[in-house]
């Protein structure tokens, strides 16, 4: 009996002074942010949350939080808090200071555009040198041609990311951690563009029919749709693995 009484007392102390009050405070803060966001953007709110919020019971707060999360989707409490922080704490700053991600993407777009112009005006970048591809070209000509295609791929992936960031700002779905993944997406976009322009085009058309336009177009498409190409390649690899790997059967 003494042990049970001690455990009940400990649970009561934990409930009063431990995790639950902090969790309730966080829930109330997020609920207020979601309500403000919904009202400001004209989103219909389920009126059931009124009674749940007024009770201030932990279970009711969690249920109210769950209802509001569905109401404000695709935005999330985290993205709303991040957007609110940008709006409230940095009112006098420019958009480039508020969102360094946009600034970095614009600088990358200008870099790839400059690289495209520099390589395009080179006499070593032309239809004939692009026709040679990786196998028959070498030296400075190969470097310039690959740089040209990489710059086109880079413009494609940056164009895609700028549109993605723009949509995230409009829908209040942007979070600070997304900027970390953009570096990997840019690299994947350049690789995808080179794969599309140098490898896929080599097997899909006659070498004599490859020209500056369709190789550049393939590089642009590869950069813009790098996630789709990655998914396609991953699906092909999974199919190949399923052919050679025999599923294990549970021993009886």
ABEGO torsion letter per residue (X at the ends): XAAAAAAAAAAAAAAAABAAAAAAAAAAAAAAAAAAAAAAAGBBBBAAAAAAAAAGBAAAAAAAAAAAAAAAOABBAAAAAAAAAAAAABAABBAAAABAAAAAAAAAAAAAAAAAAAAAABAABBAAAAAAEAAABBEAAAAAAAAAAAAAAAAAAAAAAAAAAAAAAAAGABBAAAAAAAAAAAAAAAAAAAAAAAAAAAAABBAAABBAAAAAAAAAAAAAAAAAAAAAAAAAAAAAAAAABBBBBBBX
